[in-house]
């Protein structure tokens, strides 16, 4: 079981909010390109600013979430590094799926050691 389940879950929720802001920013950009509505033009920098700010906070929180088995970061993956055993798990293949798994099932698989990590946040 993870050491700080509430912090891990809050981090996951924040990361999902970041994804939502990014999606909203992209949709707003497209709608603005089509309609040229002034309100949409004003929303674009606000959504981008919110995305950058929350992404930074989410990254900072992710630094404090460790795998209890191997001690590596659960939601931060080094570029090019991948667990051999984890590659066998078809269901989860990235830190992003770990984020979703934590929120949906209160557990995820470590990006590095591929072991199951219980995150009882409810
Ligand atoms: Zn691990």
Backbone and ligand atoms as CSV (ligand in chain L), in Angstrom:
chain,resi,resn,atom,element,x,y,z
A,1,UNK,N,N,0.842,-1.191,0.000
A,1,UNK,CA,C,0.000,0.000,0.000
A,1,UNK,C,C,0.882,1.247,0.000
A,2,UNK,N,N,0.385,2.269,-0.661
A,2,UNK,CA,C,1.141,3.512,-0.782
A,2,UNK,C,C,1.114,4.281,0.540
A,3,UNK,N,N,2.142,5.076,0.775
A,3,UNK,CA,C,2.272,5.803,2.035
A,3,UNK,C,C,1.276,6.930,2.213
A,4,UNK,N,N,1.008,7.681,1.170
A,4,UNK,CA,C,0.100,8.834,1.239
A,4,UNK,C,C,-1.011,8.671,0.203
A,5,UNK,N,N,-2.011,7.840,0.492
A,5,UNK,CA,C,-3.055,7.583,-0.520
A,5,UNK,C,C,-3.870,8.815,-0.887
A,6,UNK,N,N,-4.173,9.681,0.076
A,6,UNK,CA,C,-4.973,10.892,-0.215
A,6,UNK,C,C,-4.181,11.848,-1.108
A,7,UNK,N,N,-2.900,11.975,-0.853
A,7,UNK,CA,C,-2.067,12.844,-1.684
A,7,UNK,C,C,-1.979,12.274,-3.098
A,8,UNK,N,N,-1.826,10.961,-3.199
A,8,UNK,CA,C,-1.756,10.316,-4.524
A,8,UNK,C,C,-3.053,10.528,-5.289
A,9,UNK,N,N,-4.190,10.367,-4.599
A,9,UNK,CA,C,-5.483,10.545,-5.269
A,9,UNK,C,C,-5.695,12.003,-5.660
A,10,UNK,N,N,-5.311,12.930,-4.786
A,10,UNK,CA,C,-5.447,14.355,-5.114
A,10,UNK,C,C,-4.575,14.699,-6.312
A,11,UNK,N,N,-3.400,14.115,-6.376
A,11,UNK,CA,C,-2.509,14.342,-7.518
A,11,UNK,C,C,-3.143,13.827,-8.798
A,12,UNK,N,N,-3.747,12.648,-8.719
A,12,UNK,CA,C,-4.418,12.076,-9.897
A,12,UNK,C,C,-5.576,12.954,-10.342
A,13,UNK,N,N,-6.371,13.422,-9.384
A,13,UNK,CA,C,-7.511,14.279,-9.725
A,13,UNK,C,C,-7.022,15.567,-10.381
A,14,UNK,N,N,-5.937,16.099,-9.872
A,14,UNK,CA,C,-5.377,17.321,-10.439
A,14,UNK,C,C,-4.878,17.082,-11.868
A,15,UNK,N,N,-4.232,15.950,-12.076
A,15,UNK,CA,C,-3.722,15.618,-13.415
A,15,UNK,C,C,-4.878,15.473,-14.400
A,16,UNK,N,N,-5.975,14.864,-13.969
A,16,UNK,CA,C,-7.154,14.744,-14.843
A,16,UNK,C,C,-7.719,16.135,-15.147
A,17,UNK,N,N,-7.709,17.014,-14.146
A,17,UNK,CA,C,-8.172,18.395,-14.370
A,17,UNK,C,C,-7.266,19.093,-15.389
A,18,UNK,N,N,-5.983,18.817,-15.314
A,18,UNK,CA,C,-5.028,19.387,-16.281
A,18,UNK,C,C,-5.361,18.908,-17.692
A,19,UNK,N,N,-5.658,17.613,-17.820
A,19,UNK,CA,C,-6.059,17.077,-19.133
A,19,UNK,C,C,-7.320,17.782,-19.619
A,20,UNK,N,N,-8.271,18.004,-18.717
A,20,UNK,CA,C,-9.510,18.680,-19.076
A,20,UNK,C,C,-9.253,20.101,-19.555
A,21,UNK,N,N,-8.375,20.812,-18.865
A,21,UNK,CA,C,-8.044,22.177,-19.268
A,21,UNK,C,C,-7.369,22.198,-20.635
A,22,UNK,N,N,-6.492,21.231,-20.871
A,22,UNK,CA,C,-5.822,21.153,-22.172
A,22,UNK,C,C,-6.847,20.904,-23.283
A,23,UNK,N,N,-7.770,19.976,-23.014
A,23,UNK,CA,C,-8.807,19.676,-24.008
A,23,UNK,C,C,-9.678,20.912,-24.244
A,24,UNK,N,N,-10.044,21.614,-23.166
A,24,UNK,CA,C,-10.876,22.818,-23.291
A,24,UNK,C,C,-10.131,23.895,-24.077
A,25,UNK,N,N,-8.826,24.015,-23.841
A,25,UNK,CA,C,-8.020,25.004,-24.562
A,25,UNK,C,C,-8.000,24.698,-26.064
A,26,UNK,N,N,-7.802,23.428,-26.399
A,26,UNK,CA,C,-7.750,23.026,-27.808
A,26,UNK,C,C,-9.103,23.267,-28.485
A,27,UNK,N,N,-10.181,22.873,-27.804
A,27,UNK,CA,C,-11.525,23.073,-28.364
A,27,UNK,C,C,-11.790,24.562,-28.562
A,28,UNK,N,N,-11.394,25.372,-27.572
A,28,UNK,CA,C,-11.599,26.813,-27.674
A,28,UNK,C,C,-10.804,27.403,-28.836
A,29,UNK,N,N,-9.577,26.925,-29.010
A,29,UNK,CA,C,-8.758,27.383,-30.135
A,29,UNK,C,C,-9.450,27.098,-31.469
A,30,UNK,N,N,-9.962,25.885,-31.605
A,30,UNK,CA,C,-10.625,25.495,-32.854
A,30,UNK,C,C,-11.887,26.339,-33.074
A,31,UNK,N,N,-12.695,26.475,-31.992
A,31,UNK,CA,C,-13.925,27.265,-32.123
A,31,UNK,C,C,-13.617,28.722,-32.450
A,32,UNK,N,N,-12.556,29.240,-31.856
A,32,UNK,CA,C,-12.175,30.630,-32.122
A,32,UNK,C,C,-11.728,30.791,-33.582
A,33,UNK,N,N,-10.994,29.807,-34.077
A,33,UNK,CA,C,-10.546,29.855,-35.474
A,33,UNK,C,C,-11.736,29.849,-36.429
A,34,UNK,N,N,-12.795,29.164,-36.033
A,34,UNK,CA,C,-13.979,29.072,-36.896
A,34,UNK,C,C,-14.863,30.313,-36.764
A,35,UNK,N,N,-15.153,30.701,-35.511
A,35,UNK,CA,C,-16.152,31.751,-35.288
A,35,UNK,C,C,-15.576,33.149,-35.108
A,36,UNK,N,N,-14.325,33.239,-34.644
A,36,UNK,CA,C,-13.674,34.526,-34.317
A,36,UNK,C,C,-14.444,35.303,-33.236
A,37,UNK,N,N,-15.149,34.580,-32.368
A,37,UNK,CA,C,-15.909,35.217,-31.294
A,37,UNK,C,C,-14.943,35.809,-30.260
A,38,UNK,N,N,-15.208,37.056,-29.851
A,38,UNK,CA,C,-14.305,37.767,-28.941
A,38,UNK,C,C,-14.179,37.064,-27.586
A,39,UNK,N,N,-15.295,36.533,-27.087
A,39,UNK,CA,C,-15.266,35.856,-25.786
A,39,UNK,C,C,-14.317,34.658,-25.822
A,40,UNK,N,N,-14.344,33.912,-26.915
A,40,UNK,CA,C,-13.447,32.755,-27.045
A,40,UNK,C,C,-11.994,33.216,-27.091
A,41,UNK,N,N,-11.763,34.334,-27.758
A,41,UNK,CA,C,-10.407,34.880,-27.821
A,41,UNK,C,C,-9.876,35.250,-26.456
A,42,UNK,N,N,-10.779,35.712,-25.575
A,42,UNK,CA,C,-10.364,36.067,-24.214
A,42,UNK,C,C,-10.148,34.824,-23.359
A,43,UNK,N,N,-10.857,33.757,-23.670
A,43,UNK,CA,C,-10.733,32.512,-22.885
A,43,UNK,C,C,-9.408,31.788,-23.140
A,44,UNK,N,N,-8.879,31.923,-24.354
A,44,UNK,CA,C,-7.691,31.157,-24.746
A,44,UNK,C,C,-6.503,31.365,-23.796
A,45,UNK,N,N,-6.093,32.608,-23.510
A,45,UNK,CA,C,-4.955,32.763,-22.584
A,45,UNK,C,C,-5.283,32.325,-21.159
A,46,UNK,N,N,-6.542,32.491,-20.723
A,46,UNK,CA,C,-6.926,32.072,-19.372
A,46,UNK,C,C,-6.834,30.549,-19.233
A,47,UNK,N,N,-7.329,29.846,-20.234
A,47,UNK,CA,C,-7.271,28.377,-20.198
A,47,UNK,C,C,-5.828,27.883,-20.265
A,48,UNK,N,N,-5.032,28.530,-21.101
A,48,UNK,CA,C,-3.625,28.136,-21.214
A,48,UNK,C,C,-2.880,28.403,-19.902
A,49,UNK,N,N,-3.152,29.563,-19.301
A,49,UNK,CA,C,-2.514,29.895,-18.022
A,49,UNK,C,C,-2.915,28.912,-16.938
A,50,UNK,N,N,-4.207,28.574,-16.887
A,50,UNK,CA,C,-4.683,27.599,-15.897
A,50,UNK,C,C,-4.060,26.239,-16.117
A,51,UNK,N,N,-3.936,25.853,-17.376
A,51,UNK,CA,C,-3.310,24.571,-17.708
A,51,UNK,C,C,-1.860,24.539,-17.236
A,52,UNK,N,N,-1.107,25.566,-17.560
A,52,UNK,CA,C,0.317,25.597,-17.186
A,52,UNK,C,C,0.462,25.586,-15.664
A,53,UNK,N,N,-0.351,26.392,-14.978
A,53,UNK,CA,C,-0.256,26.470,-13.517
A,53,UNK,C,C,-0.591,25.127,-12.864
A,54,UNK,N,N,-1.723,24.538,-13.256
A,54,UNK,CA,C,-2.125,23.264,-12.646
A,54,UNK,C,C,-1.173,22.127,-13.034
A,55,UNK,N,N,-0.635,22.176,-14.251
A,55,UNK,CA,C,0.331,21.155,-14.657
A,55,UNK,C,C,1.573,21.236,-13.786
A,56,UNK,N,N,1.999,22.447,-13.475
A,56,UNK,CA,C,3.175,22.629,-12.612
A,56,UNK,C,C,2.889,22.118,-11.200
A,57,UNK,N,N,1.725,22.465,-10.665
A,57,UNK,CA,C,1.350,21.988,-9.324
A,57,UNK,C,C,1.250,20.456,-9.316
A,58,UNK,N,N,0.630,19.898,-10.359
A,58,UNK,CA,C,0.506,18.446,-10.461
A,58,UNK,C,C,1.862,17.763,-10.513
A,59,UNK,N,N,2.783,18.354,-11.251
A,59,UNK,CA,C,4.132,17.791,-11.331
A,59,UNK,C,C,4.821,17.859,-9.963
A,60,UNK,N,N,4.667,18.989,-9.280
A,60,UNK,CA,C,5.292,19.131,-7.958
A,60,UNK,C,C,4.710,18.113,-6.972
A,61,UNK,N,N,3.389,17.908,-7.012
A,61,UNK,CA,C,2.773,16.912,-6.126
A,61,UNK,C,C,3.242,15.499,-6.488
A,62,UNK,N,N,3.416,15.244,-7.774
A,62,UNK,CA,C,3.847,13.914,-8.229
A,62,UNK,C,C,5.212,13.541,-7.668
A,63,UNK,N,N,6.019,14.531,-7.359
A,63,UNK,CA,C,7.351,14.269,-6.815
A,63,UNK,C,C,7.251,13.557,-5.466
A,64,UNK,N,N,6.149,13.779,-4.736
A,64,UNK,CA,C,5.993,13.206,-3.403
A,64,UNK,C,C,5.249,11.867,-3.382
A,65,UNK,N,N,4.935,11.342,-4.559
A,65,UNK,CA,C,4.209,10.065,-4.630
A,65,UNK,C,C,5.164,8.977,-5.117
A,66,UNK,N,N,5.469,8.047,-4.217
A,66,UNK,CA,C,6.431,6.990,-4.520
A,66,UNK,C,C,5.786,5.613,-4.557
A,67,UNK,N,N,6.393,4.716,-5.326
A,67,UNK,CA,C,6.023,3.302,-5.281
A,67,UNK,C,C,6.564,2.707,-3.982
A,68,UNK,N,N,5.715,2.012,-3.201
A,68,UNK,CA,C,6.201,1.430,-1.940
A,68,UNK,C,C,7.140,0.243,-2.156
A,69,UNK,N,N,7.166,-0.320,-3.348
A,69,UNK,CA,C,8.005,-1.492,-3.618
A,69,UNK,C,C,9.412,-1.111,-4.068
A,70,UNK,N,N,9.501,-0.175,-5.000
A,70,UNK,CA,C,10.826,0.153,-5.553
A,70,UNK,C,C,11.281,1.568,-5.222
A,71,UNK,N,N,10.383,2.405,-4.668
A,71,UNK,CA,C,10.771,3.748,-4.262
A,71,UNK,C,C,10.856,4.760,-5.395
A,72,UNK,N,N,10.420,4.393,-6.595
A,72,UNK,CA,C,10.469,5.333,-7.718
A,72,UNK,C,C,9.146,6.095,-7.791
A,73,UNK,N,N,9.146,7.188,-8.542
A,73,UNK,CA,C,7.938,8.008,-8.695
A,73,UNK,C,C,6.871,7.261,-9.491
A,74,UNK,N,N,5.652,7.265,-8.972
A,74,UNK,CA,C,4.563,6.532,-9.632
A,74,UNK,C,C,4.053,7.232,-10.882
A,75,UNK,N,N,4.027,8.560,-10.859
A,75,UNK,CA,C,3.409,9.303,-11.960
A,75,UNK,C,C,4.408,10.112,-12.784
A,76,UNK,N,N,5.680,9.829,-12.615
A,76,UNK,CA,C,6.706,10.494,-13.420
A,76,UNK,C,C,7.573,9.400,-14.016
A,77,UNK,N,N,7.657,9.373,-15.337
A,77,UNK,CA,C,8.481,8.357,-15.972
A,77,UNK,C,C,9.651,9.015,-16.683
A,78,UNK,N,N,10.844,8.503,-16.436
A,78,UNK,CA,C,12.024,9.020,-17.113
A,78,UNK,C,C,11.931,8.708,-18.601
A,79,UNK,N,N,12.429,9.595,-19.414
A,79,UNK,CA,C,12.363,9.420,-20.866
A,79,UNK,C,C,13.186,8.193,-21.275
A,80,UNK,N,N,12.574,7.333,-22.045
A,80,UNK,CA,C,13.286,6.178,-22.575
A,80,UNK,C,C,13.396,5.006,-21.627
A,81,UNK,N,N,13.040,5.206,-20.370
A,81,UNK,CA,C,13.168,4.133,-19.395
A,81,UNK,C,C,11.846,3.379,-19.280
A,82,UNK,N,N,11.913,2.057,-19.289
A,82,UNK,CA,C,10.692,1.270,-19.213
A,82,UNK,C,C,10.992,-0.061,-18.544
A,83,UNK,N,N,10.074,-0.465,-17.700
A,83,UNK,CA,C,10.235,-1.740,-17.018
A,83,UNK,C,C,9.980,-2.898,-17.983
A,84,UNK,N,N,10.847,-3.893,-17.954
A,84,UNK,CA,C,10.666,-5.054,-18.825
A,84,UNK,C,C,9.423,-5.836,-18.404
A,85,UNK,N,N,9.271,-6.025,-17.110
A,85,UNK,CA,C,8.114,-6.782,-16.639
A,85,UNK,C,C,6.824,-6.030,-16.902
A,86,UNK,N,N,6.889,-4.711,-16.864
A,86,UNK,CA,C,5.696,-3.900,-17.073
A,86,UNK,C,C,5.217,-3.989,-18.520
A,87,UNK,N,N,6.144,-4.181,-19.427
A,87,UNK,CA,C,5.775,-4.261,-20.841
A,87,UNK,C,C,4.849,-5.439,-21.106
A,88,UNK,N,N,4.864,-6.408,-20.192
A,88,UNK,CA,C,3.989,-7.570,-20.357
A,88,UNK,C,C,2.553,-7.267,-19.971
A,89,UNK,N,N,2.368,-6.213,-19.221
A,89,UNK,CA,C,1.022,-5.853,-18.799
A,89,UNK,C,C,0.362,-5.046,-19.911
A,90,UNK,N,N,-0.599,-5.623,-20.572
A,90,UNK,CA,C,-1.236,-4.930,-21.690
A,90,UNK,C,C,-2.180,-3.839,-21.212
A,91,UNK,N,N,-2.738,-4.059,-20.038
A,91,UNK,CA,C,-3.782,-3.161,-19.558
A,91,UNK,C,C,-3.228,-1.772,-19.253
A,92,UNK,N,N,-2.040,-1.714,-18.726
A,92,UNK,CA,C,-1.461,-0.423,-18.347
A,92,UNK,C,C,-0.107,-0.271,-19.007
A,93,UNK,N,N,0.054,0.768,-19.785
A,93,UNK,CA,C,1.327,0.930,-20.466
A,93,UNK,C,C,1.922,2.319,-20.294
A,94,UNK,N,N,1.392,3.119,-19.379
A,94,UNK,CA,C,1.983,4.438,-19.176
A,94,UNK,C,C,1.588,4.983,-17.805
A,95,UNK,N,N,2.246,6.063,-17.409
A,95,UNK,CA,C,1.904,6.699,-16.136
A,95,UNK,C,C,0.495,7.268,-16.213
A,96,UNK,N,N,0.032,7.641,-17.409
A,96,UNK,CA,C,-1.308,8.207,-17.559
A,96,UNK,C,C,-2.375,7.170,-17.202
A,97,UNK,N,N,-2.151,5.926,-17.603
A,97,UNK,CA,C,-3.130,4.902,-17.251
A,97,UNK,C,C,-3.079,4.622,-15.748
A,98,UNK,N,N,-1.909,4.799,-15.126
A,98,UNK,CA,C,-1.810,4.640,-13.670
A,98,UNK,C,C,-2.671,5.686,-12.970
A,99,UNK,N,N,-2.684,6.897,-13.498
A,99,UNK,CA,C,-3.507,7.972,-12.929
A,99,UNK,C,C,-4.987,7.574,-12.969
A,100,UNK,N,N,-5.427,7.080,-14.105
A,100,UNK,CA,C,-6.833,6.687,-14.260
A,100,UNK,C,C,-7.153,5.494,-13.361
A,101,UNK,N,N,-6.242,4.542,-13.292
A,101,UNK,CA,C,-6.450,3.347,-12.458
A,101,UNK,C,C,-6.613,3.712,-10.984
A,102,UNK,N,N,-5.824,4.657,-10.508
A,102,UNK,CA,C,-5.922,5.074,-9.105
A,102,UNK,C,C,-7.303,5.639,-8.816
A,103,UNK,N,N,-7.791,6.512,-9.698
A,103,UNK,CA,C,-9.100,7.132,-9.472
A,103,UNK,C,C,-10.238,6.129,-9.631
A,104,UNK,N,N,-10.101,5.206,-10.565
A,104,UNK,CA,C,-11.190,4.272,-10.844
A,104,UNK,C,C,-11.171,3.060,-9.923
A,105,UNK,N,N,-9.989,2.541,-9.608
A,105,UNK,CA,C,-9.904,1.266,-8.891
A,105,UNK,C,C,-9.095,1.308,-7.602
A,106,UNK,N,N,-8.641,2.493,-7.197
A,106,UNK,CA,C,-7.851,2.643,-5.973
A,106,UNK,C,C,-6.599,1.772,-5.986
A,107,UNK,N,N,-6.066,1.538,-7.152
A,107,UNK,CA,C,-4.821,0.780,-7.283
A,107,UNK,C,C,-4.250,1.034,-8.673
A,108,UNK,N,N,-2.949,0.825,-8.812
A,108,UNK,CA,C,-2.337,0.956,-10.134
A,108,UNK,C,C,-1.091,0.071,-10.165
A,109,UNK,N,N,-0.460,0.007,-11.332
A,109,UNK,CA,C,0.786,-0.739,-11.455
A,109,UNK,C,C,1.932,0.244,-11.614
A,110,UNK,N,N,3.007,-0.020,-10.895
A,110,UNK,CA,C,4.165,0.867,-10.923
A,110,UNK,C,C,4.749,0.914,-12.341
A,111,UNK,N,N,5.137,2.104,-12.757
A,111,UNK,CA,C,5.718,2.292,-14.083
A,111,UNK,C,C,7.056,1.547,-14.198
A,112,UNK,N,N,7.756,1.383,-13.095
A,112,UNK,CA,C,9.103,0.829,-13.126
A,112,UNK,C,C,9.173,-0.654,-12.762
A,113,UNK,N,N,8.553,-1.031,-11.630
A,113,UNK,CA,C,8.705,-2.416,-11.176
A,113,UNK,C,C,7.496,-3.285,-11.534
A,114,UNK,N,N,6.437,-2.680,-12.055
A,114,UNK,CA,C,5.251,-3.383,-12.534
A,114,UNK,C,C,4.461,-4.068,-11.428
A,115,UNK,N,N,4.760,-3.749,-10.176
A,115,UNK,CA,C,3.994,-4.361,-9.086
A,115,UNK,C,C,2.771,-3.517,-8.777
A,116,UNK,N,N,1.740,-4.197,-8.288
A,116,UNK,CA,C,0.485,-3.519,-7.979
A,116,UNK,C,C,0.658,-2.663,-6.726
A,117,UNK,N,N,0.144,-1.436,-6.794
A,117,UNK,CA,C,0.209,-0.498,-5.668
A,117,UNK,C,C,-1.210,-0.152,-5.256
A,118,UNK,N,N,-1.562,-0.506,-4.028
A,118,UNK,CA,C,-2.890,-0.179,-3.506
A,118,UNK,C,C,-2.904,1.295,-3.081
A,119,UNK,N,N,-3.952,2.024,-3.480
A,119,UNK,CA,C,-4.100,3.437,-3.110
A,119,UNK,C,C,-5.503,3.644,-2.550
A,120,UNK,N,N,-5.734,3.246,-1.293
A,120,UNK,CA,C,-7.086,3.329,-0.712
A,120,UNK,C,C,-7.420,4.759,-0.299
A,121,UNK,N,N,-7.909,5.529,-1.233
A,121,UNK,CA,C,-8.150,6.963,-0.957
A,121,UNK,C,C,-9.581,7.274,-0.551
A,122,UNK,N,N,-10.526,6.336,-0.697
A,122,UNK,CA,C,-11.923,6.636,-0.361
A,122,UNK,C,C,-12.177,6.537,1.129
L,1,ZN,ZN,ZN,7.730,0.220,-8.262
